[in-house]
Amino acid sequence: MTGFLDHLLNGLALGAVYALVALGFVVIFKASGVLNFAHGSLLLLGGYLTAVLHDDLGFAGALAAAVVVTALVAGALDRLLLRGGDRDPRAAHVQTIVTIGVDIVLVTDLARRIGGDLLSTGDPWGDSVTRLGPVTVADSRLAAIAVSAVVIGAVFALFRYTAWGLSLRAASEDLEAAALMGVRLTRVRMLAWCLAGALAALAAVFLAAFPAPGLERTTGQIALKAFPAAILGGMASPPGALAGSLLIGLTEALVAGYQSELHVLGEGFGDVAPYAVMVLVLLVRPTGLFGAKGAVRV
């Protein structure tokens, strides 16, 4: 029973961090219809900036700088490389392909800088752990759950109570109608990209924290595990991204914890488990857990 509770807490912590990344996928898709395959490289950029700046600025200062810079880089990518398709939904397909090229360029440069090193982000939790009854959990996991809950709550409030959130929801429903009603689509898109970049930079710190060995050049690939979470919940649904992320996090932690019992599925099954869950759910609900069925005119 103790082992199950350990896996459950680890799964919740992973799911909370995946939710930060998945929300980035969702908010960009809602604003522009673009699947941002450069999200992993933005995450790696945020983690790298935190790692190289924390000696001079301290952890809090380095994290704040990394969040701001990554947000600005993400916004610049939209303005400089993806600009021009704001009023043409068909351009989203081309822009999605462009993000693959952006990801290759950013990852190549960051991998060259990191090399084979394991970088510390200087987080204050270190390798300390806390006992919660019979369960021992890393402080970094508890911090991930707490911080992610606060940030996700703030993002949901942003969607619900701000003019930008209303504009984002309007644009996701009908891009042309939103433009005719005076919604500034360019600003909505750019702010969506900035928000996604900021969330990715924050997630990088927890993905590199204990029990992970540190930030490495492959850390950005972890963002790919949040992609099925976004698909699973419904690509345009923030609540779906949260639910999908928690499901993916729990699945990954439980499969890793009970790998010996699941050996018949192969030693590397934990790596593909998120995608297996995504496929199984989509077989039942092709639009995702929270995806809306579109009306078809005949």
N, C-alpha and C positions, 0 to 999 in steps of 0.2 A: 504493500500500500504506500509506503514511504517513497519507493521508487516511482510509482505512478504520480504522486504529488510533485516530485522533483521534475519529472518530464512535463507535467501540466504547467508549472510555473515557467519553465524554460520556453514552452510553446507559446504561452501568453506573451512573454517578453519578446520573442522572435516575431510573433504576429503584430505586436504593437509597433515594432520598428518597420516591419514590412508595410504596415499601414501608412507610415509616413511616405514611403517610396511609392506605394500604389496610388495614394492621393495625388501625387505629382503626375502620374500617368493620366489619371482621370481628369484633373483640372485642365490639362493641356488639350485632351481630347474633347472636352466639353466646349472649350473656347474656340477650337480651330478644326477639329476632326483629324488631327495629326497624331499618329502613334509615335511617340518620341523614343527612338531606339538609342539616342544619345544620353538617356537618363543615367545609365550606369557610369559613363565617363564624368558626368557632372557630380555624381556622388563621390567618385574617386578624387575629383578636383577639390571638393569640400574637405574631405578627409586629409588630403595632402597639405592643404593650406593650414589646417589646424595643427598638423604634426610639425610643420617647419616654423610656425609662428609662436608656438606655446612657450618656448624658452624666453622669448623677448616680451611677449604680451601677457603671459599667463594663460591658463586654460580658458577662462571665461572670455578674455579679450581675443584670443586666437579663434575661438569658436564664433564669436560675434563677427569678426572680420571675415572668416571663411563663409559664413552664411550670407553676408552682404555681397562679397565678391562673387560667389557662385550664383547668387540671384541676378547680379548685374550681367554676368557672362551669359546666363540663360536668356535674359531679356535681349541682350545684344544679338544672340544667335537668331532669335525670332525676327528682330528688326532688320538685320543685315543680310541674312541668308534665306529666310523664309518669307520675306516681305513680298506682297504682290498678289496673294491669293485670298485676301481677307473676305472678298465678296464672291468668291468662286469656290464652292465646296469641292469641285473636281480637282482643284490644285492640291488638296490635302494628300492625295496619293503620291504626287511627285515630292511634296515636302517630307513625307514619311521616308522616302528613299534617301533624300538629302540628309536626314538625321543619321542614317547609317554611315554615310561618309564622314559626318562630323564626329561621330563616335570613334571611328577608326583613327582620325587625326589626333583627337584628344587623348585617347588611350595610349596610342603609340608614344606621344610626347611624355605623358605622365609615367608610363612604364619605364622609359629611358631614364627619367629623373630618379625614380624609386629604385630601379635595378633589382637586385636580389635582397634588398634590406627589408627588415620589419620595422616600421616606424611607429613610435609611440605618440598618441595624441595628447599625452599629458593629463588624462582625465583624473579627477580626484579620487575615484573609487579604487583604482589599482586592482589588486587581487583579493581584496577583503570580502568576507562573506558574512551572512547573518543567519542565525538559526530562528526559524519560525516553527516552534513546536518540534516535530520530528524531521522537519525539512530544512536542509541547508541550501541557501540560495546566494548567488553572487550579488554583491551590492550594485554592480553595474546593471544586472537584470532588473532589480527593483527600481533603479533610477530610470531605466528605459521605459518601464511600464508607467511610472509617474509622469515623466516628462512628455511621453507620447500622448498620454491621456489629456494633459493640459493643452498641448499644441493642437491635437486633433479637435478638441472642444472649441478652441479659438478659431480654427479653420472653418468648422461647421457654423459658428456664429457669424463669421465673415460671409459665408454663402447666404445666410438667412437674413441678416440685418443690415447689410451695407448696400449702397447703390451699385458698387461693382459686382457684388454677388447677384443682385437682381439682373444686372446687364448680362452676366455670365449665363444665368439660367435662361434668359430670353434668347441669347445667341445660340444656345444649345438646342432650344426648341425649334427655332426657325431663323436662320441666319439672315435671310433677305428681309423678313418682316422686322427683325430687330434693327437692321440698318435703316429701314424706312422710318422707324419710330425714333431715330436719332441716337441710337446706341453707337458709341465710338468703338467699332470692332477692333481697330488697331490697338487702342489702349487696353481693351479687355484682354486681347491676346497676349500683349507684352507683360501685363501684370500677372497673368496666369503662368507664363513661363518663369517669371521672377519668383513667384510663390513656389512653384515646383522645384526650382533650383535651391531655394532656401531649405525646403523640407529634405531634399536629398543630402545637403551638407550636414544637416542635423543628424540624419539617420546614419551617416558614415561614422560618426563618433561611437555610436553604440555597436555598430557592426565590427569595429576594430577593438572594442574594449574586451576585457577579460570575460569569459574564458578564451576568446580569440587571441592569438599570439600578438596581434598588432595589425597595423595597416600595411598591406602588401599590394603589389601591382594587379593582383587578381580580385581585390576586394570589390571593385565595381561590378564584377560579374554576378555578385549576390543580388543586385537589383533585378536580374532576370527572374529570380524567384518571386519577386513582387509582381511581375507582369501577369503570371497566371492568376494571381489574387485579384487584380483589376479586371481581368477577363471573366473570372469566376463570378464576381459580384455584379457584373453588368458595367460595361466600359464607361458609361456616362453617369454612373451612380456612386456618389461619395459614400453613402451608407453601405452600398454593396462592396466597395473597396475595403471598408473596415471589416465587414463580416468575412469577406473572402480572405483577407490577410490573417485574421485570427484562425480561420480554418486551415490555411496553409501552414501557419506557424505551428499549430498543434499537431498537424499531420507529420511535419518534418521532425519535431521533437519526439513524438511517440514512435515513429518508425526508427529513428536513430537509437532510442532507448531500448527498444525491443528487437534490435537487429538480429540477435541470435535466434529468436523465435521465428523470424521471418527469413531465415537464410535460404529457404527454398526459392524465394523471389530474387536472390542474387545479392552480393555484397554491396553493390552500388545502388540498390533500390531507393535508398534515402535521397539520392540526388535527383531522381526522376519522380519521386512520390508527389511533389506539388503538381506536376504536369499530368500525372495519372488521375489525381483528384479532379483537376480541371476538366479533363476529357470525360470522366464519368458524370460530372454534374452537367456539362454541356449536352451530353446525350439525352438527358432528361429535360433540361431547360436550356435550349440553344441561345437564348438571350441573356443568360446569367441569372443568378439568384434574384437580383433586383432589377433586371433589365425589363424595359417596357416593350410590349409587342407593337410594332408599327402598323398603322392602318394602310391597306392597299386599295387604291381606286381601280375598279374594273369597269 
